[in-house]
């Protein structure tokens, strides 16, 4: 059995129908690239999720730990959050 790395933080980006159209898909790609370039493989992981059932607040994302949610965000808000939460 091989070991896998458990990240310090996980960013969940909704790319469901409404979120995807309102920037979720682009945010997912940007966040993955940012995490890989600035944080390495073990510090933060970015995961694409389907609908979170919060469509009226699209786009939405969540970062764990801390149960922090962003709605109707701009890319700079998410990238700042990725750097701030320990």
BAKE-49216 format. One record per residue (C-alpha): x, y, z; residue in three letters; residue number from 1. Coordinates in Angstrom, 1 decimal, decimal comma, padded with zeros to 4 digits. Each point is the difference from the previous one (the first is absolute). Example, Ala and Ser with C-alpha at 12.3 -4.5 7.8 and 13.67 -1.06 7.14 Angstrom:
<sites>
+--------+--------+--------+------+--------+
:     c1 :     c2 :     c3 : rogu : vexvex :
+--------+--------+--------+------+--------+
:  012,3 : -004,5 :  007,8 :  Ala :      1 :
:  001,4 :  003,4 : -000,7 :  Ser :      2 :
+--------+--------+--------+------+--------+
</sites>
This chain:
<sites>
+--------+--------+--------+------+--------+
:     c1 :     c2 :     c3 : rogu : vexvex :
+--------+--------+--------+------+--------+
:  000,0 :  000,0 :  000,0 :  Unk :      1 :
:  001,4 :  003,4 : -001,0 :  Unk :      2 :
: -000,3 :  003,1 :  002,1 :  Unk :      3 :
: -001,7 :  003,1 : -001,3 :  Unk :      4 :
:  000,5 :  003,6 :  001,0 :  Unk :      5 :
: -002,7 :  001,7 :  002,1 :  Unk :      6 :
: -000,1 :  003,7 : -000,8 :  Unk :      7 :
: -000,1 :  002,7 :  002,6 :  Unk :      8 :
: -002,9 :  001,8 : -001,8 :  Unk :      9 :
: -002,6 : -001,1 : -002,6 :  Unk :     10 :
: -001,8 :  002,5 : -002,3 :  Unk :     11 :
: -003,2 : -001,3 : -001,4 :  Unk :     12 :
: -001,1 :  001,9 : -003,1 :  Unk :     13 :
: -003,5 : -000,6 : -001,4 :  Unk :     14 :
: -000,1 : -000,4 : -003,7 :  Unk :     15 :
: -003,6 : -001,0 : -000,3 :  Unk :     16 :
: -002,3 :  001,5 : -002,6 :  Unk :     17 :
: -000,5 :  003,6 :  001,4 :  Unk :     18 :
:  003,4 :  000,2 :  001,8 :  Unk :     19 :
:  001,8 : -001,2 : -003,1 :  Unk :     20 :
: -001,6 :  002,6 : -002,2 :  Unk :     21 :
:  000,7 :  002,8 :  002,5 :  Unk :     22 :
:  003,7 : -000,7 :  000,3 :  Unk :     23 :
:  000,3 : -003,2 :  002,0 :  Unk :     24 :
:  001,8 : -002,0 : -002,7 :  Unk :     25 :
:  002,5 :  002,7 : -000,6 :  Unk :     26 :
:  000,5 :  000,5 :  003,7 :  Unk :     27 :
:  000,7 : -003,8 :  000,4 :  Unk :     28 :
:  002,7 :  000,1 : -002,7 :  Unk :     29 :
:  001,5 :  003,2 :  001,5 :  Unk :     30 :
:  000,0 : -001,3 :  003,5 :  Unk :     31 :
:  001,6 : -003,3 : -000,9 :  Unk :     32 :
:  002,8 :  001,8 : -001,9 :  Unk :     33 :
:  000,5 :  002,4 :  002,8 :  Unk :     34 :
:  000,1 : -002,7 :  002,7 :  Unk :     35 :
:  002,5 : -002,1 : -002,0 :  Unk :     36 :
:  002,2 :  003,0 : -000,7 :  Unk :     37 :
: -000,1 :  001,8 :  003,4 :  Unk :     38 :
: -000,8 : -002,7 :  002,5 :  Unk :     39 :
:  001,4 : -003,3 : -001,2 :  Unk :     40 :
: -001,7 : -003,3 :  000,0 :  Unk :     41 :
: -000,7 : -000,6 :  003,7 :  Unk :     42 :
: -001,1 :  003,4 :  001,3 :  Unk :     43 :
: -003,2 :  000,6 : -001,8 :  Unk :     44 :
: -002,2 : -002,2 : -002,3 :  Unk :     45 :
: -002,6 :  001,4 : -002,4 :  Unk :     46 :
: -003,0 : -002,2 : -000,7 :  Unk :     47 :
: -002,6 :  000,5 : -002,6 :  Unk :     48 :
: -003,5 : -000,7 :  001,3 :  Unk :     49 :
: -003,4 : -000,3 : -001,8 :  Unk :     50 :
: -003,0 :  001,9 :  001,2 :  Unk :     51 :
:  000,0 :  001,1 :  003,6 :  Unk :     52 :
: -003,6 :  001,0 : -000,2 :  Unk :     53 :
:  000,8 :  003,7 :  000,7 :  Unk :     54 :
: -000,8 :  001,2 : -003,6 :  Unk :     55 :
: -001,4 :  003,3 :  000,9 :  Unk :     56 :
:  003,4 :  001,0 :  001,5 :  Unk :     57 :
:  002,0 : -001,2 : -002,9 :  Unk :     58 :
:  002,9 : -000,4 : -000,3 :  Unk :     59 :
:  000,8 : -001,6 :  003,4 :  Unk :     60 :
:  003,0 : -001,6 :  001,5 :  Unk :     61 :
:  001,1 : -001,3 :  003,4 :  Unk :     62 :
:  003,3 : -000,4 :  001,7 :  Unk :     63 :
:  000,7 : -002,5 :  002,8 :  Unk :     64 :
:  000,9 :  000,0 :  002,8 :  Unk :     65 :
: -002,0 :  002,9 :  001,3 :  Unk :     66 :
: -003,1 : -000,6 : -002,0 :  Unk :     67 :
:  000,4 :  003,3 : -001,8 :  Unk :     68 :
: -002,3 :  000,6 : -002,9 :  Unk :     69 :
:  000,1 :  002,6 : -002,7 :  Unk :     70 :
: -002,9 :  000,9 : -002,3 :  Unk :     71 :
: -000,1 :  002,3 : -003,0 :  Unk :     72 :
:  003,8 :  000,2 :  000,3 :  Unk :     73 :
:  002,7 :  001,6 : -002,1 :  Unk :     74 :
:  003,2 : -002,0 : -000,7 :  Unk :     75 :
:  002,1 :  002,3 :  002,1 :  Unk :     76 :
: -002,2 : -000,8 :  003,1 :  Unk :     77 :
:  000,5 : -003,7 : -000,4 :  Unk :     78 :
:  003,8 :  000,3 : -000,5 :  Unk :     79 :
:  000,3 :  002,2 :  003,1 :  Unk :     80 :
: -002,0 : -002,6 :  002,0 :  Unk :     81 :
:  002,3 : -002,7 : -001,2 :  Unk :     82 :
:  003,0 :  001,9 :  001,5 :  Unk :     83 :
: -001,7 :  001,1 :  003,3 :  Unk :     84 :
: -001,6 : -003,0 :  001,5 :  Unk :     85 :
:  002,6 : -002,0 :  002,0 :  Unk :     86 :
+--------+--------+--------+------+--------+
</sites>
